[in-house]
């Protein structure tokens, strides 16, 4: 191995093993070291040693991993250009951190968004300049570069494969490439950098190259493989797994109002709980299914998810993964702490203006649990035990899954109502909207819907409409409904949760309530076995129900929660042999909750609070 490859072996080793969890400090130090070495070239045998003018006095004799330092001679550098391709803002932040480090070396620096740069006009000129070009590229869904870097990488790939240009078209370019990605993407982890590797194979191979990207890529590939093998060996040996909630994640989620439980769970007070405490109305589940919103606990036993949906309410602060690979808390501990933390949050409303004393007292006795806070609750290996504990406490269960774990759906014991998020109806639109981690995400999605069709208790499709993304797929949605045969289909306009670097959604993507109504009416025409049962205008949401829930001309979409608890106890006492169906615990839907009623889904027992900005109410914000 030549000296440069030896240096990068050391650098990557430090990078992966000592700074595996990214931090701004570690990143800044690592890239600062790169600048030092990319502003020099290797001293050949017989050459005199020259002091590196950019190195501070007293530099350590060794690199961080015990590798001996390289002797180097000065090469004039005019400046540093930092190119970044970012999806969630991480690469952008690191680019700025690097720029500050370069500035401290008294070198001119320019930070460039790849989305605003035309490589055809500018990149070739850098081959004859005295600049160092640093590329920070994130890896996006399916191993692709982020949207802002798509054209740059496409041009680079096409130019490298164009015989009229040749692979040496960037010969002379002095550069470094750093990939950013989430290791949960497994085979696609940091693969966007391979575009640079491919384009640089021939011109980076000489002894005068600043960086041999091909060697770096191969080294990283071998190290990633070795790391996976090590993790498997540690798992087989019973080594203790790491916690899901890192200190940084704990800080971020706590700021968002989460009450964290153990190492992977959480609970949060829903705004509809607060609303109903004040007598201002409940959420759409109150209108559609008769839950008492002030007695509902929003919780999750798994903050991790297998998707990074563009409309995620939590702006992707939660971890991602395709399997459980963390420490695991017992369900008894999770439920006990969830109830305690939820009740403590409820107690804080004592004496608050407008809060009804009777409802505050009722709220302390949790009656419903929405397992849909964030993440993928069905990933939790003890989900069945957790659900049984909730039922034993007389708490109903509304569990939401993102349709990526079909076998877990099949193994799931009866819940009060099982939801599957159907955010798109075609493979391509699902890829763009949910941004799944699984390579076989579409087959998993379809298998999950088939698994739903096997369930005997209440099942629901949850459709989130995003204008310009998935509102034109009526026929495809109808086909998916025929596949999973859900009891109900909730259709809701996407909620805009503010600007986020993790998502490109704007208010323009939020459909008006009238547009949601029109969509549902068109969809109902394609589904002869379904009818529009309920509406909750405040949430910009409507409910399609299977005709079997219309008895003697009356909709029975509400739930008899007492009867459900009786049925689930019988089921448990029989060891699972006593099965029951959704039809056994229905209740009549009140007139005010029906589609077409003048109340538009608002319970007349409460008083609706009108915001100053009425448009937000209409949009369901």
C-alpha positions, 0 to 999 in steps of 0.5 A, a space after each residue: 500500500 502506498 503512503 497516501 493509502 496508508 494515511 487514509 487507512 488511518 484516517 478512515 479507521 479513526 473516522 469509523 471507530 472513534 467518531 462513528 456517531 457524527 459530531 460537529 467537533 469530530 467532523 471539524 477535526 477530521 476534515 482539518 487533518 485532511 486539509 493539512 494533508 491535501 495542501 502537501 504532497 508525499 515526500 519521495 525517497 531522497 527528497 529533503 524534508 520541508 516543514 508544512 507551513 499550515 501545521 501548528 507548532 507542536 503537532 503530535 508525532 502520530 495520527 489518532 490511530 497510531 499511524 506514523 506521520 507523513 513527511 511532506 513538502 509545501 504545495 501552494 494552495 490558492 483556496 478551498 471550495 467546499 461543495 455540499 449536497 444535503 437533504 436534511 441539512 447535515 452536509 450543509 452544517 458540516 460544510 459550514 463547520 469546515 469552512 470555519 476551520 479553513 478560514 482559521 488557516 488563513 485560506 480563502 474558502 467558498 461554500 457551494 450548494 451543488 444544486 446551484 452549481 453547473 459542473 459543466 461550466 465550472 468544474 473543469 476549470 478547477 483542474 488547472 486552478 490551485 484550489 482544493 475541492 472538498 465534496 460533502 455528499 449525503 446518501 438519500 433513498 435507494 443509494 441516490 444522492 440528495 435532490 440538490 445534488 442530483 444534477 451534479 452527480 448525473 452530469 459527473 456520471 455521464 461525463 465519466 462514461 462519455 468516450 468523447 470526454 474520457 475518464 481523465 477529464 478531471 485529471 489534475 483536480 485536487 479534491 477530497 470526498 466525504 460521504 454522509 449517510 445513515 448506517 441503517 441503510 445497510 447496502 446503500 450506506 454512503 453509496 452516493 460517494 461511489 459516483 465520485 469514485 467511478 469518475 475518478 478511477 483512472 486519474 486518481 491512481 498515480 503516485 502524485 494524486 492528492 487522494 486515491 478515492 478508489 482505495 478510500 472507497 474500497 477501504 471503507 467497504 471492507 471496514 463496513 463489512 468487518 464492522 457488520 461481522 463484528 456486530 454479529 459476533 458480539 450479538 451471538 456472544 450476548 454483548 450488551 446493545 447500545 441504547 436507542 435514545 442517544 444524548 443528542 436525541 434525548 435533548 432534541 425530543 425533550 425540547 419537542 415536549 416528549 417525555 422519554 421512557 427508558 431507552 426507546 419509548 416515549 409519551 406526549 400530550 396530544 393537542 386534542 387532549 388539551 382541547 377536550 379538557 377545555 371543552 373545545 372539542 375532540 379529535 377525529 377519532 372522537 367523531 369517527 369512533 367515539 373515543 374520549 380525547 381527554 382520556 387518550 394517551 399518545 405513546 410508543 414503545 419504539 421511537 425508531 422507524 423504517 421510513 423517513 416520510 416527507 410529512 413526518 411531524 417529528 422532522 426526523 429527529 427519531 432514529 431509523 432502522 430495519 430491525 431491532 438492534 438496541 437495548 430492550 426495556 420490559 413492557 411493564 416498565 414502559 406502561 408504568 412510566 407512560 401512565 405516570 408521565 401522562 398523568 403528571 402532564 394532565 395534573 399540570 392543567 389543574 387550575 388552568 383557565 377554561 379547563 373543566 374540573 370534571 374532565 380533568 378528573 376523568 383524564 387521570 384515568 386513561 381509557 385509550 392509547 394511541 400507539 402512533 406517537 412517532 416511530 414504528 411501534 410494531 418493531 418493538 419485539 414485546 409488542 404483544 405483551 405490551 398490548 395485553 398489558 394495556 387491555 388488562 388496564 382497561 385501555 383500548 389500543 389504536 395501533 398504527 404501522 407503516 406497512 413494512 413489517 408484514 410478518 409482525 402484522 400477522 403475529 400481532 394479537 387482537 388490538 381495538 383497531 389496527 391502522 396501516 398508513 397507505 401514503 401512496 398507491 404506486 411504487 414510485 410515489 411511495 418511494 418519494 413520499 415514505 422514503 423507506 429503508 428496505 430495498 424490497 419496500 414495495 413487496 413488504 407494503 403489499 404483503 402488509 396489506 394482505 396481512 391486514 386482510 387476514 385480521 378479524 378485528 377492526 382495520 383501517 387504511 390511513 391515506 394522507 393526501 399531499 397535493 402534487 404528490 399523490 392526489 391523482 392516484 384514485 384507481 390505484 388506491 381503489 386497487 389497494 383497498 380491494 387488496 387489504 379489504 379494510 373496514 374503514 378508510 381514513 382520508 386526511 389532508 397532510 398537516 403542514 408542520 412548518 419549514 424543515 430541512 428534512 422535507 420540501 413540503 410547503 403550504 401549497 402541498 396542503 389540500 383544502 377541505 373541499 378538495 379532500 371531500 371531492 377526492 373521497 367522493 370520487 374514490 367512493 364511486 370506485 368502491 361499491 362496498 364502501 360509503 362516506 360515513 363521517 367527516 371531521 372538518 376541523 382535522 380536514 378528514 373524512 371516513 369511508 366505511 364498509 357497508 357491513 357497518 351500516 345496519 338498518 340504514 344506520 352507520 355503526 362506526 363507533 366502538 363499544 369499548 366495554 364490549 371489546 374489553 369483555 371479548 379480549 378477556 375471553 380471548 385471553 382466557 381461552 388461550 386464543 381459541 375464542 376469536 371475535 370479529 369487528 362486528 361484535 363491538 360496534 356502536 351507533 354513530 351519532 347524527 352530528 358525526 355523520 357526513 353531511 351533518 351541519 356540525 361537520 363532525 364537531 360534537 355539539 356538547 362542546 364549544 368550538 374555539 375559532 382561531 384568528 386565522 380561520 384558514 388554519 382551521 379549514 386546512 386542519 392545522 
